[in-house]
Amino acid sequence: MPKKPNLTAIELFAGIGGFRIACDELGIKTVWANDMKKDACGVYRKRFGSKEMVEGDIKSLKSVIPSDFDILTGGFPCQPFSGAGKKKGVFDVRGTLFRDIKEIVQKRKPKAFILENVKRILGMQKGGTFKTILTELSNLNYQIEWRIVNVRSFGLPQNRERILIIGIRDDVLSKNQILHDVEATNYSKLKGVKTSKLEEHEGTFSFWGRIEGENVIEQELESKVSDFGDAKLKDHLQPPSEVSDKFDFTESTIERLGGNTPRNKFVHGVEILSNQEGGRRMGYTIFGENGIAPTLTATTSRIYERYKIGEVYRILTNVEYGRLQGFEDDHCDHMIIGGNAEMLSPYKQYPLYGNAIPPHLAKWGLQIVVSQINN
């Protein structure tokens, strides 16, 4: 008989299952998952089965979430908050998906939660968005920490910085250190740390921080949290024999790019071969294969970013998109809709991968959570 997992989890805004893969690898049993996007739910069912996935708007499904689970995970959408009723820089969260997360944590009281979002949330609405999130979470009896983490840390050749917000319920918190590089009994005394009243905080938040009572403690830590070597984009590309010419530039596109200015430089590890004078239009930038990829997204214009690979000018394939996010080559090939298997076109796969949390990042965060709970 296989050993039963010690911990259980639910996966909100599950997408194609980045957190699910990490949970499976760590022996954490996912008991419930939700998303409202048909294709994402279909892929999730094909990869993990239909039992746990509940498709629909989380606002109408909160009552059917299991009452007993250990960890809540979710890569929640980045939404600006309403300025109506704003007090001391804190916005109104009513009607937002973050409000739904807070209500679930407040009612179900899991041992821990781990949330993922984009780096820019630290400065949205002049810092007001994140200040509001911290204010709401600080009232739930959890030790709250956040940190910006670059997936380059895990051997993925992509400049993708994301925020992880971790909450450990006060009664199960086993050590003071959560996301900081060092363990300390008093983080406010560390060199380079700044402390302020949360309600008085103004502006963008730092790359790492924690809430202690009414105070917020911050520090600009590196986003590279571990070193798996300097992986290159070229090491994750498909061989030319596997790449259809449908991914190649058209002749007219190549002609249009002829007016680019050569750059031949690296920016944050990304090789930029050429772009328009002053870099005015991102879509005219040509990236090389000797560095890493810029941040992959679900935005159509970013999907069609242009690369010179060998002597060929083309976009990345859907398989390469998946590899750079840490997924198996065929992860999004098929989905289950209405009990039937359907193929997904490459075009439909790009946004699914672009929206996903890389399983490597999810696993790194979950290992920290598990170490707290198990101790």
Residue pairs with C-beta under 8 A, 6 or more apart in sequence:
3 27
4 29
5 27
5 28
5 29
6 27
6 374
7 27
7 28
7 29
7 70
7 71
7 370
7 373
8 28
8 29
8 30
8 31
8 68
8 69
8 70
8 71
9 19
9 23
9 28
9 29
9 30
9 31
9 69
9 70
9 71
9 72
9 73
10 30
10 31
10 32
10 33
10 34
10 65
10 66
10 69
10 71
10 72
10 73
10 110
11 17
11 19
11 20
11 23
11 30
11 32
11 33
11 34
11 52
11 73
11 74
12 33
12 34
12 58
12 72
12 73
12 74
12 76
12 101
12 104
13 34
13 35
13 58
13 74
13 75
13 76
13 77
13 97
14 20
14 33
14 34
14 35
14 40
14 41
14 44
14 53
14 74
15 35
15 37
15 40
15 44
15 75
15 352
15 355
15 356
15 357
16 40
16 43
16 44
16 47
16 327
16 331
16 332
16 352
16 353
16 356
17 33
17 43
17 44
17 47
17 48
17 356
18 75
18 325
18 326
18 356
18 357
18 358
18 359
18 361
18 362
19 30
19 73
19 74
19 75
19 114
19 357
19 359
19 362
19 366
20 30
20 33
20 44
20 47
20 48
21 327
21 359
21 362
21 363
22 359
22 362
22 363
22 366
23 29
23 30
23 73
23 362
23 366
24 30
24 48
25 359
25 363
26 363
26 366
26 367
26 370
28 70
28 71
28 366
28 370
30 48
30 52
31 52
31 66
31 69
32 52
32 54
32 65
32 66
32 69
33 44
33 48
33 52
33 53
33 54
34 53
34 54
34 55
34 56
34 58
34 61
35 41
35 44
35 53
35 55
36 55
36 56
36 57
36 58
38 55
38 337
39 335
39 344
39 348
39 352
40 352
40 355
41 53
41 55
41 335
42 335
42 336
42 337
42 342
42 344
43 331
43 332
43 334
43 335
43 344
43 352
44 53
45 53
45 335
45 336
46 334
46 335
46 336
46 341
47 331
50 336
54 61
54 64
58 97
58 100
59 100
62 100
62 103
62 104
62 107
65 104
65 108
66 108
67 108
68 108
69 108
69 110
70 110
70 111
70 112
70 373
71 110
71 111
71 112
71 113
71 114
71 366
71 369
71 373
72 101
72 104
72 105
72 108
72 110
72 112
72 113
72 114
73 113
73 114
73 115
73 362
73 366
74 101
74 113
74 114
74 115
74 116
75 115
75 116
75 117
75 355
75 356
75 357
76 97
76 98
76 101
76 115
76 116
76 117
77 97
78 117
78 118
78 120
78 121
78 124
79 96
79 97
79 98
80 124
80 125
80 129
81 91
81 92
81 93
81 96
81 98
81 125
81 128
81 129
81 132
82 91
82 92
82 94
82 95
83 91
83 92
83 125
84 92
85 92
86 92
86 128
88 199
88 200
89 127
89 128
89 131
89 199
89 201
89 202
90 128
90 131
90 132
90 135
90 199
91 125
91 128
91 129
91 132
93 99
93 102
93 132
93 136
98 133
98 136
99 136
101 113
101 115
102 136
102 137
102 140
105 113
105 137
105 140
105 142
105 167
106 140
109 169
110 169
111 168
111 169
111 172
111 373
112 142
112 166
112 167
112 168
112 169
112 172
112 369
112 372
112 373
113 142
113 165
113 166
113 167
114 164
114 165
114 166
114 167
114 362
114 365
114 366
114 369
115 164
115 165
115 166
116 162
116 163
116 164
116 165
116 357
116 361
116 362
116 365
117 162
117 163
117 165
118 162
118 163
119 148
119 161
119 162
119 163
121 129
121 130
121 133
121 163
122 130
122 148
122 163
122 204
122 205
122 206
122 207
123 130
123 203
123 204
123 205
124 130
126 202
126 203
126 204
127 201
127 202
127 203
127 204
127 205
130 205
131 198
131 201
131 205
133 165
134 144
134 198
134 211
134 216
135 198
135 199
137 144
137 165
137 167
137 211
138 144
138 198
138 211
140 167
141 169
141 170
141 171
142 167
142 168
142 169
142 170
143 167
143 168
143 170
143 173
143 178
143 210
143 211
144 165
144 166
144 167
144 210
144 211
145 165
145 166
145 178
145 179
145 180
145 208
145 209
145 210
145 211
146 163
146 164
146 165
146 166
146 179
146 205
146 208
146 209
146 210
147 163
147 164
147 179
147 180
147 207
147 208
147 209
147 221
147 223
147 225
148 161
148 162
148 163
148 207
148 208
148 221
148 223
149 161
149 162
149 163
149 164
149 223
149 225
149 361
149 364
149 365
150 159
150 160
150 161
150 223
150 224
150 225
151 158
151 160
151 161
151 162
151 326
151 358
151 360
151 361
152 158
152 159
152 160
152 224
152 231
152 269
152 292
153 223
153 224
153 225
153 226
153 227
153 228
153 364
154 226
154 228
154 326
154 358
154 360
154 361
154 364
155 228
155 229
155 231
155 360
156 231
156 324
156 325
156 326
156 358
156 360
157 231
157 232
157 233
157 235
157 236
157 291
157 292
157 293
157 324
158 292
158 293
158 294
158 295
158 296
158 324
158 325
159 268
159 269
159 270
159 292
159 293
159 294
159 295
160 295
160 296
160 358
161 223
161 295
162 357
162 361
164 179
164 361
164 365
166 178
166 179
166 365
166 368
166 369
168 178
168 369
168 372
168 373
172 372
172 373
173 372
174 371
174 372
174 373
174 375
175 183
175 372
175 375
176 183
176 184
176 185
176 187
177 183
177 184
178 210
178 368
178 372
179 208
179 210
179 368
180 187
180 208
180 210
180 219
180 221
181 221
181 225
182 190
184 190
187 193
187 210
187 212
187 217
187 219
188 195
188 212
188 215
188 217
190 219
192 219
192 220
193 217
193 218
193 219
194 206
194 217
194 218
194 219
195 215
195 216
195 217
195 218
196 215
196 216
196 218
197 214
197 215
197 216
198 211
198 214
198 215
198 216
199 214
201 216
205 216
205 218
206 218
206 219
206 220
206 221
207 219
207 220
207 221
207 222
207 223
208 218
208 219
208 220
208 221
209 216
209 217
209 218
209 219
210 216
210 217
211 217
225 364
226 364
231 292
232 289
232 290
232 291
232 292
233 271
233 287
233 288
233 289
233 290
233 291
233 292
233 293
233 307
233 324
234 289
234 290
234 309
236 320
236 323
236 324
237 289
237 309
237 320
238 317
238 319
238 320
240 310
240 312
242 319
243 314
243 317
247 314
247 315
247 316
247 317
248 312
248 313
248 314
249 257
249 306
249 313
249 314
253 306
253 313
254 313
256 284
257 274
257 284
257 286
257 306
257 313
259 276
260 274
260 275
260 276
260 284
260 286
261 274
261 275
261 276
261 277
262 273
262 274
263 272
263 273
263 274
263 275
264 272
264 273
264 274
265 271
265 272
266 272
266 291
269 291
269 292
270 287
270 291
270 292
270 293
270 294
271 287
271 288
271 289
271 290
271 291
272 285
272 286
272 287
272 288
273 286
273 287
273 288
273 308
274 285
274 286
275 281
275 284
275 285
275 286
276 284
276 285
279 285
282 301
282 302
282 305
283 301
283 304
283 305
283 306
284 306
285 305
285 306
286 306
286 307
286 308
286 313
287 293
287 294
287 305
287 306
287 307
287 308
288 307
288 308
289 307
289 308
289 309
289 310
293 316
293 324
294 302
294 305
295 302
296 302
296 321
296 324
296 325
296 353
296 354
297 303
297 354
297 355
298 350
298 351
298 352
298 354
298 355
299 354
302 354
303 315
303 321
303 350
303 351
303 354
304 315
305 315
305 316
306 313
306 314
306 315
307 313
307 314
307 315
307 316
316 324
317 346
318 332
318 346
318 347
318 349
318 350
318 353
319 329
321 349
321 350
321 353
321 354
322 328
322 329
322 331
322 332
322 349
322 353
323 329
325 353
325 354
325 356
325 358
326 358
326 359
326 360
326 361
327 353
327 356
327 359
331 353
332 344
332 348
332 349
332 352
332 353
333 343
333 344
333 349
334 341
334 342
334 343
334 344
335 341
335 342
335 344
336 342
344 352
